[in-house]
Amino acid sequence: MSAAISDQGWALQKAVHGAISADAGLAALLGDPPRIYDVAPRRPVFPFATYGQWRATAYAGIAGGLEHDIRIRVFSRYEGRRETRAIMAALHDALQDAELAPDGRTLVSLRFVFSDVFLRGDGATWSGVMRFRAVDAPSP
């Protein structure tokens, strides 16, 4: 991946992080500021979220356009799926069709694709994964 594509992906990640950090619903669920990390700390406070895979590929039809496959993971120790699903709903609300302004880019769309919730192997931690698809282009 070229440095330019990496920089463009970073610009979008900063914009996504800004939207998540400013969301009152997520602050109520994940703390203020919300506990969302690029890499989880060794001893995290639950619940929290992390950025998972973040892929960028060329988007045909838009000169310099990129399609981003964004994964966000949620971790909870609440008994059952309830807290994980509430956090995922708040992430959806904060990001679906959000009007973000990544540095040097114009966001064309940001849409939810899928989610899944499951109990991890430790038997105590619920995990959720969400996937979003974003398309952006160079700013005019």
PLY file of the C-alpha trace (Angstrom):
ply
format ascii 1.0
element vertex 140
property float x
property float y
property float z
element edge 139
property int vertex1
property int vertex2
end_header
0.00 0.00 0.00
1.35 3.39 -0.90
1.96 6.02 1.77
-0.72 8.19 0.13
-3.43 5.52 0.58
-2.27 4.92 4.16
-2.46 8.65 4.92
-5.97 8.85 3.40
-7.11 5.90 5.53
-5.65 7.60 8.61
-7.55 10.81 7.76
-10.82 8.87 7.71
-9.98 6.97 10.92
-9.33 10.29 12.70
-12.69 11.61 11.46
-14.51 8.42 12.56
-12.78 8.57 15.95
-13.79 12.22 16.32
-17.44 11.35 15.67
-17.36 8.47 18.16
-15.56 10.55 20.80
-18.11 13.37 20.51
-21.19 11.14 20.74
-23.11 11.52 24.01
-24.78 8.11 23.68
-21.42 6.37 23.38
-20.01 8.41 26.27
-22.89 7.12 28.42
-22.01 3.52 27.50
-18.22 3.57 27.08
-17.19 6.35 29.46
-16.35 9.98 28.83
-14.33 10.11 26.68
-15.50 6.81 25.18
-13.09 3.90 25.64
-12.33 3.09 22.00
-8.79 2.10 21.20
-6.60 1.32 18.23
-5.05 -1.38 20.43
-6.69 -2.43 23.70
-4.71 -1.79 26.89
-3.38 -4.81 28.80
-5.91 -4.36 31.60
-8.88 -2.60 30.01
-11.89 -1.25 31.82
-15.00 -2.94 30.44
-16.91 -2.23 28.30
-14.66 -0.90 25.55
-14.25 -0.96 21.78
-11.32 -1.28 19.40
-10.74 -0.64 15.74
-10.29 -3.92 13.91
-9.28 -4.40 10.30
-9.39 -1.27 8.20
-8.90 -1.89 4.49
-8.77 0.63 1.68
-9.07 -0.22 -2.00
-9.38 1.88 -5.14
-12.96 2.78 -5.97
-13.70 2.60 -9.69
-15.63 5.53 -11.08
-14.18 8.24 -8.83
-10.70 9.53 -9.66
-8.63 9.00 -6.52
-11.64 7.47 -4.78
-11.20 4.86 -2.06
-13.53 2.26 -0.61
-12.89 1.56 3.09
-13.89 -1.65 4.88
-14.02 -0.64 8.54
-14.35 -3.08 11.45
-15.11 -2.04 15.03
-15.04 -4.59 17.86
-16.93 -4.25 21.15
-16.06 -6.07 24.40
-18.31 -6.41 27.44
-18.38 -8.45 30.65
-22.05 -7.71 31.27
-24.07 -10.89 31.70
-25.61 -11.53 28.30
-25.58 -9.67 25.01
-27.56 -6.64 26.16
-24.70 -4.22 26.82
-22.81 -5.27 23.68
-25.90 -4.72 21.55
-26.58 -1.32 23.15
-23.04 -0.16 22.38
-23.32 -1.44 18.82
-26.62 0.40 18.36
-24.99 3.62 19.57
-22.02 3.09 17.20
-24.48 2.57 14.36
-26.32 5.77 15.23
-23.08 7.76 15.49
-21.66 6.55 12.16
-24.49 5.62 9.78
-24.57 8.34 7.08
-22.39 10.57 9.29
-21.22 13.79 7.69
-17.51 13.53 8.40
-14.74 15.70 6.98
-11.50 13.70 6.73
-8.48 15.94 6.06
-8.05 16.45 2.31
-10.94 14.09 1.46
-14.67 14.28 0.82
-16.76 11.52 2.35
-19.20 10.19 -0.25
-20.92 7.64 2.00
-20.58 5.79 5.29
-22.94 2.85 5.72
-23.42 -0.05 8.13
-22.94 -3.50 6.54
-23.29 -6.16 9.27
-22.82 -7.05 12.93
-22.35 -10.19 14.99
-22.33 -10.85 18.76
-20.77 -13.88 20.42
-19.41 -15.16 23.74
-15.62 -15.40 23.73
-13.71 -18.53 24.78
-13.15 -17.26 28.33
-16.89 -17.66 28.98
-17.07 -14.21 30.58
-16.55 -11.72 27.75
-19.11 -10.87 25.11
-17.74 -9.59 21.84
-19.40 -7.81 18.98
-18.03 -6.97 15.57
-19.43 -4.34 13.24
-18.54 -3.63 9.66
-19.02 -0.31 7.91
-18.31 0.62 4.29
-17.12 4.11 3.47
-16.30 5.72 0.13
-14.29 8.92 -0.09
-12.62 11.01 -2.73
-10.02 13.77 -2.90
-11.40 17.14 -1.87
-11.85 19.58 -4.77
0 1
1 2
2 3
3 4
4 5
5 6
6 7
7 8
8 9
9 10
10 11
11 12
12 13
13 14
14 15
15 16
16 17
17 18
18 19
19 20
20 21
21 22
22 23
23 24
24 25
25 26
26 27
27 28
28 29
29 30
30 31
31 32
32 33
33 34
34 35
35 36
36 37
37 38
38 39
39 40
40 41
41 42
42 43
43 44
44 45
45 46
46 47
47 48
48 49
49 50
50 51
51 52
52 53
53 54
54 55
55 56
56 57
57 58
58 59
59 60
60 61
61 62
62 63
63 64
64 65
65 66
66 67
67 68
68 69
69 70
70 71
71 72
72 73
73 74
74 75
75 76
76 77
77 78
78 79
79 80
80 81
81 82
82 83
83 84
84 85
85 86
86 87
87 88
88 89
89 90
90 91
91 92
92 93
93 94
94 95
95 96
96 97
97 98
98 99
99 100
100 101
101 102
102 103
103 104
104 105
105 106
106 107
107 108
108 109
109 110
110 111
111 112
112 113
113 114
114 115
115 116
116 117
117 118
118 119
119 120
120 121
121 122
122 123
123 124
124 125
125 126
126 127
127 128
128 129
129 130
130 131
131 132
132 133
133 134
134 135
135 136
136 137
137 138
138 139
